[in-house]
Amino acid sequence: MQDNSQSTMPGRFPAQSGLSDAPVAILLSLYNGGTYLSEQLASLEGQTHTNWVLYWRDDGSTDGTLSLMQHFSQKMGHRCIMVTPRNGQHLGVTASYSHLLAAVPPDMPVAFCDQDDVWLPDKLARGLKALATLPPTQPGLYCARQTLTDRNLTPVGLSPPLPQATSFLAALTQNIATGCTIMLSPAACDLLKKAMPASSHILHDWWAYLLVAGAGGNILTDNRPVLLYRQHGQNAVGAPARFMQRALGALRRGPSLFMDIFRANTLYLLSRRQLLTPQNQESLRLIQQGLGRGWRGLAARFSLLQKMEQLRRHEKLEQLVFRLWFLLG
């Protein structure tokens, strides 16, 4: 059983009329980010695509984040929209971005934004140009590489290369779409809203990647960096520059955590199977049957790896780790 939700690179379709000039909803969730926030906001102001609106919410900061953001909002006027917290609770990263996404009007492309990065000036323009190559009704997710920096924005390397093609089965094994680089087409935004609430087991970027791929949408990858990705020790998720580091990290964590997440993602997607292609629904059904315990489960998972060649990670070493953890269950 193979799935055919391959990514589509920009240029295969004529550009959608008007999408490259469309207003973009930038979603920014804040939590104790006052140290670096000003530089990120300045990079938003420096975008060559100036037709954007910032939807933001503070997730319970105790530093100066909220006052900084309120000052920026006063400066920008109608281009900044505060999305109020739900009952004043600290929602966490995924729920906070889901709350922001729910506030975006229909027919707007969306860009996820982190509080501590610095966007390159053409980030929005490049993402929109890529999404404009897709049919309007097809969900699309654009993601790109990043220039990794230290806390002072001194470059230290690049994030790992992105594959030119991916698939739904590959999306189940790992996330390649870093949230701060993601842009979503209006059709993808509509898809994610239908799937809410978001999965509580993974971050918003993997959730979006899984659903767009599972629905037969297009994953557009860009191997040119679009931002400076600041590594400062308090990141929600870090970005090791080399795949060896990521593989060794997976080895240290062991199979239990990975398979708990894998099972949770499978069940979550099955509960929203009506949003997925029939072929991907069938793949999930077969995978669920293979997630049993004991020797029978091991034999079933071994058979799945033989039948589903796209159930794999993109780097060879990471693929070896995945196969080991998947078989151990």
C-alpha positions in Angstrom: 0.0 0.0 0.0 1.5 3.3 -1.1 0.3 6.8 -0.7 0.7 9.3 -3.5 0.5 12.7 -1.6 3.8 13.9 -3.1 4.9 17.5 -2.6 4.7 19.8 -5.6 7.5 22.2 -6.2 6.7 25.8 -7.3 6.3 26.3 -11.0 4.1 23.4 -12.0 0.9 25.3 -12.1 0.0 28.8 -13.4 0.0 31.3 -10.6 -3.4 32.0 -8.9 -4.5 35.5 -9.9 -4.1 37.8 -6.9 -2.7 35.4 -4.4 0.8 36.7 -4.6 -0.6 40.1 -3.6 -3.0 38.8 -1.1 -3.3 40.1 2.5 -1.5 37.6 4.8 -2.5 36.8 8.3 0.7 36.5 10.5 0.0 34.5 13.6 2.2 35.3 16.7 1.9 33.6 20.0 3.9 35.2 22.8 5.3 33.9 26.1 8.0 35.7 28.0 9.7 36.8 24.8 10.5 40.3 25.6 14.3 39.9 25.2 14.2 39.3 21.5 10.7 40.4 20.4 11.6 43.9 19.2 14.0 42.6 16.5 11.3 40.2 15.2 8.7 42.9 15.0 11.2 45.1 13.1 11.7 42.3 10.6 7.9 42.2 10.0 7.9 45.9 9.3 10.8 45.3 6.8 8.9 42.7 4.6 8.8 43.5 0.9 5.3 42.1 0.9 3.6 44.8 3.0 0.0 43.6 2.8 -0.2 41.8 6.1 -2.2 41.8 9.4 -0.7 40.5 12.6 -2.9 38.4 14.8 -1.3 38.0 18.2 -2.0 36.8 21.7 0.0 36.7 24.9 -0.1 33.3 26.6 0.5 34.5 30.1 3.9 36.3 30.0 5.4 37.6 33.2 8.1 39.8 31.7 7.7 42.9 29.5 6.4 41.1 26.5 2.8 42.3 26.8 3.8 46.0 27.1 6.1 45.7 24.1 3.4 44.2 22.1 0.8 46.7 23.1 3.1 49.5 22.1 3.7 47.9 18.7 -0.1 47.5 18.3 -0.7 51.2 19.0 1.9 52.0 16.4 0.5 49.7 13.7 -3.2 50.4 14.3 -5.6 48.2 12.4 -2.7 46.0 11.1 -2.4 44.4 14.6 -5.3 42.4 16.1 -5.1 41.1 19.6 -6.8 37.7 20.0 -7.8 37.5 23.7 -6.8 34.5 25.8 -9.4 31.8 26.5 -10.5 32.4 30.1 -7.1 33.9 30.8 -5.4 30.5 30.7 -1.9 29.5 29.6 -2.8 27.4 26.6 0.6 26.2 25.5 2.1 26.5 22.0 -0.2 24.3 19.9 -3.4 25.4 21.5 -2.4 29.1 21.4 -1.7 28.9 17.6 -4.9 27.0 17.1 -6.7 29.8 18.9 -5.1 32.4 16.6 -5.9 30.4 13.5 -9.5 30.2 14.4 -9.6 34.0 14.5 -8.4 34.4 10.9 -11.1 35.3 8.3 -11.7 32.9 5.4 -9.7 33.2 2.2 -6.5 34.5 3.8 -3.2 32.8 3.6 -1.5 32.4 7.0 2.1 32.6 8.2 3.2 31.2 11.5 5.6 33.5 13.4 7.9 32.9 16.4 8.7 35.6 18.9 12.5 35.3 18.8 13.5 35.0 15.1 14.3 37.6 12.5 12.7 37.2 9.1 14.5 38.0 5.9 12.9 40.8 3.9 11.4 38.5 1.2 10.1 35.8 3.5 6.4 36.5 2.9 6.9 37.3 -0.8 8.6 34.0 -1.5 6.0 31.9 0.4 3.1 33.6 -1.4 4.8 33.1 -4.8 5.1 29.3 -4.1 1.5 29.0 -2.8 0.3 30.9 -5.9 1.4 28.0 -8.1 -1.3 25.7 -6.6 -5.0 25.3 -7.7 -7.1 27.5 -5.3 -9.1 24.5 -3.9 -5.9 22.5 -3.1 -4.5 22.8 0.4 -0.9 23.9 0.3 1.8 24.2 3.0 5.1 26.0 2.2 8.1 25.6 4.5 11.8 26.5 4.2 15.2 26.2 5.7 16.6 28.6 8.3 20.0 30.2 9.0 20.8 29.0 12.6 22.3 31.7 14.8 23.4 32.1 18.4 21.5 34.4 20.7 23.3 37.4 19.1 22.2 36.5 15.6 25.7 35.3 14.6 25.2 32.6 12.0 26.4 29.1 13.1 25.1 27.0 10.2 22.0 26.0 8.2 19.1 23.8 9.2 19.1 20.4 7.5 18.2 20.3 3.7 14.5 19.7 2.9 13.5 16.9 0.6 12.1 17.8 -2.8 9.3 15.4 -2.3 7.5 14.0 0.7 4.4 12.0 1.5 1.7 11.4 4.1 3.4 8.2 5.3 6.7 10.1 5.6 4.9 12.8 7.6 3.8 10.2 10.1 7.5 9.4 10.9 8.9 12.9 11.3 8.1 16.6 10.9 10.1 18.4 8.3 8.1 21.7 8.4 9.5 24.1 10.9 6.7 26.2 12.2 8.4 29.6 11.9 8.8 29.1 8.2 5.4 27.7 7.4 2.9 29.5 5.2 -0.6 28.0 4.5 -2.9 28.5 1.6 -6.5 29.6 2.3 -7.6 26.0 1.5 -5.1 24.6 4.0 -6.4 27.1 6.7 -9.9 25.9 6.1 -8.8 22.3 6.4 -7.1 22.9 9.8 -10.1 24.7 11.1 -12.3 21.7 10.2 -9.9 19.5 12.1 -9.9 21.4 15.4 -9.2 21.0 18.2 -5.6 20.4 17.3 -3.7 17.4 18.5 -2.4 17.8 22.0 0.5 15.5 21.4 2.5 17.5 18.9 3.3 21.1 18.0 1.2 23.1 15.6 3.7 22.7 12.7 3.6 18.9 12.6 -0.1 19.0 13.1 -0.5 21.2 10.0 2.0 19.1 8.0 0.2 15.9 8.8 -3.3 17.2 7.9 -2.3 18.9 4.6 -0.4 15.8 3.5 -3.1 13.5 4.6 -5.8 15.5 2.7 -3.8 15.1 -0.5 -2.5 18.6 -0.4 0.8 19.9 -1.6 3.9 20.4 0.6 6.2 23.0 -1.0 9.8 22.9 0.2 12.3 25.7 -0.2 15.9 25.1 0.5 16.9 28.7 0.6 16.8 30.1 4.2 13.9 32.6 4.9 14.9 33.7 8.4 17.5 33.8 11.2 16.5 31.1 13.6 17.9 32.2 17.0 19.1 29.4 19.3 19.3 30.7 22.9 18.5 27.8 25.2 14.9 28.7 25.9 13.5 27.8 22.5 10.2 25.8 22.5 12.0 23.5 20.1 15.7 23.7 19.2 17.2 23.0 15.7 20.3 20.8 15.7 22.2 21.6 12.5 23.3 18.1 11.7 21.1 15.0 11.3 23.6 13.0 13.4 22.7 15.1 16.4 19.0 14.5 15.8 19.5 10.7 15.4 21.5 10.5 18.6 18.9 12.5 20.3 16.3 10.0 19.2 18.5 7.2 20.5 18.7 8.8 23.9 14.9 9.3 24.1 14.3 5.6 23.2 11.3 4.1 21.4 8.6 4.5 24.0 8.1 8.3 23.6 8.3 8.1 19.8 5.7 5.3 19.6 3.4 7.0 22.1 3.3 10.0 19.8 3.0 7.8 16.6 0.0 6.0 18.1 -1.6 9.2 19.3 -1.2 10.8 15.8 -2.7 7.7 14.2 -5.7 7.8 16.4 -6.1 11.5 16.0 -6.1 11.3 12.3 -8.4 8.4 12.2 -10.9 10.4 14.3 -10.8 12.9 11.4 -10.6 10.5 8.6 -13.3 12.3 6.6 -10.8 15.0 5.9 -8.2 12.6 4.4 -8.0 10.9 1.1 -9.4 7.4 0.8 -6.0 6.0 0.2 -4.5 7.6 3.3 -7.5 6.5 5.4 -6.7 2.9 4.3 -3.1 3.4 5.2 -4.0 4.5 8.7 -6.4 1.6 9.1 -3.6 -0.9 8.2 -1.1 0.9 10.5 -3.5 0.8 13.4 -3.8 -2.9 13.0 0.0 -3.2 13.2 0.4 -1.3 16.5 -0.4 -4.2 18.8 1.9 -5.4 21.5 3.9 -8.6 21.6 5.2 -10.9 18.8 2.2 -10.5 16.7 2.5 -6.7 16.7 6.2 -7.0 15.9 5.4 -9.3 12.9 2.7 -6.9 11.7 5.0 -3.9 11.9 7.7 -5.7 10.0 5.2 -6.5 7.3 4.1 -2.9 7.2 7.7 -1.7 6.6 7.9 -4.1 3.7 4.6 -3.0 2.1 4.8 0.7 2.8 8.1 1.9 1.4 7.2 5.6 2.0 6.8 4.9 5.8 10.3 6.2 6.3 12.4 9.2 7.3 14.4 11.1 4.7 17.9 10.7 6.1 19.5 7.2 6.1 20.7 7.3 9.7 17.4 8.7 10.9 15.6 6.0 8.9 17.6 3.3 10.7 16.5 4.7 14.1 12.9 5.0 13.0 12.8 1.4 11.8 14.3 0.2 15.1 11.9 2.2 17.2 8.9 1.2 15.0 9.7 -2.5 15.2 10.3 -2.4 19.0 6.9 -0.7 19.2 
